[in-house]
């Protein structure tokens, strides 16, 4: 009985007390020496922590007898549901017994709240973050008995960790499941106490007025509203968003009012609810007629919206998918085709390129392609919670029945090159076009997307591919048994596939073939070389923008694969690109050939002797140019040549991306995505660090250690920047500064930084806090180790907190 009461009081203590993840991260920084004590990063939340700690200690320190009205309020508060056993245990337990079970330190000690008992000091989690952040698991060695009923574990009574609080329970006390945010929306085993808390927290959020496409409700609606959404999943926690917005930039996301109680939380997890299917159209974001003033409408009929689009209005319709993600829809005429143009806005804030879908309209179509909205939400969710980012020639799959057909599989994403973009409402760079693919084509989208992209171009006579999609078409590929790719790719389990080195290209000219490889990609090539068979070396090539034509592979009606070519309209063919190359060491010396070269499907096949194969591999490892002579020994006038050349420059990337500080071009500058590395919440807003650009970085002899030092430095700078601005997030967002950048320069004695947004430096009112917070980090780094010349730029986004 004593163990059961103690375990019950431990649950009560967990609900009443917690520890601050922000405080823990700050102490860790001080211990590592990255921050100096007493500066802005320490003091930005010190006053708030002291106030909260004093209030919690006054309300909940064991031994202090609360008044009767306070007890009644605690037991009757719907925000803290408690069972009868919990209430009776709290009333019957003496103050001394409660002191033995819960120990709270005051704010003067600077120690986080912990629960003490027979299992030692174990950190507990605040109820507000229950299920949204991964808990700290209690080690098995510290849990000899169930932490709820007190039953001792044995060979037959096994331990089970609660995925919400991290404690150890028996199967009786931990046999329920709940969808948890930090598990990507998947169900996880939870104890009965956490399950009750999560269920009650979900039910308290059901009475709202406006529901967005991902079932998110607005924060500023009255909690007493008696309307309920048409679709509700009682297991899923929905989050508040926004119903009316005021912004200085018409393109900005909706704004929500500040929370009544300020809160700053450092969370490594995402802050949006998992998308749920919902019938009907999402709300519409419309202008009130005043510049920068917008409102959300949810009562518009589909017919009235279609009528607006048919009339050819200049501005697209803006649908609110969630508080941080919009979808802009317009009917356009593109290359003499009437198409839906659906563009996302908000993907950049999670490190994802924006997505544009051009979908050819069906005859007499009177319905919006709402499946694209759901797919946008899923893309946003995958990028934010799982770090799954879309790139050129990547793909995403949808559920069956997508866009009205079970044969529609999803989208293949391409970056526009030679195609016309006239008349299209495009988002800022970077963005990708989504091309609809069929289920029979999905193996090629996964294993060899370049072949599928070029085949689409040949089908619709666009080089290299069309930007629009056509529904209910016939598949371009079927069985793969007759393709050479069956020997190079595992199409069943995808245990191996054709490696692709970034920037590697194959150019075919008269009697000469050139394989160019960027020197900066030598490590990638070595990795592919080490995994290849000693007799066969095969690699995929990238699309060559310098070529004016390209080999394509077409599957005939009888299943055979044939070679064709596609070229830019009305231009002569000079250089033809190839999709892959294969070097085979099966040529015998007695054949009378130096080497044999031929076109196979949409690639190049070169047969060489084993001696030549070994020389070729050594040249690739040593980064040396290499030339192969193909043809018979006695016919030198008919020889062909295959050149392998290393080049200093590599194809440009980050095209069209500019700095938010001064508009500086970021083209061909190395960028590193920082999925869920850092995220701070305050006043109903979230500031999120998404990526870092290395404008200048001298190579040091430290090798991987030098890269690790750079990564730690960028993370400390990002944390200091977020802490300095977290109290001003609402003001920054209202002023239209939702995308921020921090540029830091370290060069010997020179240490400076510059912060800006919308092409201008941040106002002076933010400089003091930034100076105090960032100078501490820069000085501590300089004292610990000397950095070579380094200039980097960190990118941040301010979002609505819908966690």
Secondary structure, DSSP 8 states (H G I E B T S, - for coil): -HHHHHHHHHHHHHHH----HHHHHHHHHHHHTSS-TTSHHHHTTHHHHHHHHHHHHHHH-TT----HHHHHHHHH-TTS---HHHHHHHHHS-HHHHHHH-B---TTTT---EE-STT--EE---GGGTTTS------GGG-SB-TTT--B--SSS--EE-TTT--EE-TTTS-EEEE-GGGTT-EEEE-HHHHHHHHHHHHTT-B-S-B-TTS-EETTS-TT---B-SS--TTS---EE-SEEE-SSTTS-------SS---EE-SS--S------SS--EEEEE-SSTTEEEEE----HHHHHHHHHTT-SS-EEEEEETTEEEEEEEEEETTEEEEEEEEESGGGGT--EEEEEEE--TT--S--THHHHHHHHHHHIIIII-----TT-EEE--TTGGG-TTEEEEEEE--SSS--TT----SSSEEEEEEEEGGGHHHHHH-HHHHHHHHHHHHT-SS--SEE-TT---S----TTSTHHHHS-TTT-SS---B-TT-EEEEETTEEEEEEEGGGHHHHHHHHHHSBTTEEEEE----TT-SEEEEEEE-TTS-EEEEEEE-TT-----EE-SEEEEE----GGGSEEEEEEEETTEEEEE--HHHHHHHHHHHHTT--EEEEEEETT-GGG-EEEEEEEES-----STT-B-TTT--B-TT--EEE-TTS-EEEETTEEEEEEEEEEEEE---TTTHHHHHHHHHHHHHHHHHHHHHHGGGHHHHHHTT--EEEEEEEEETTEEEEEEEETTEE--GGGHHHHHHHHHHHHHHHHHH----SEEEEEEEEEEE---
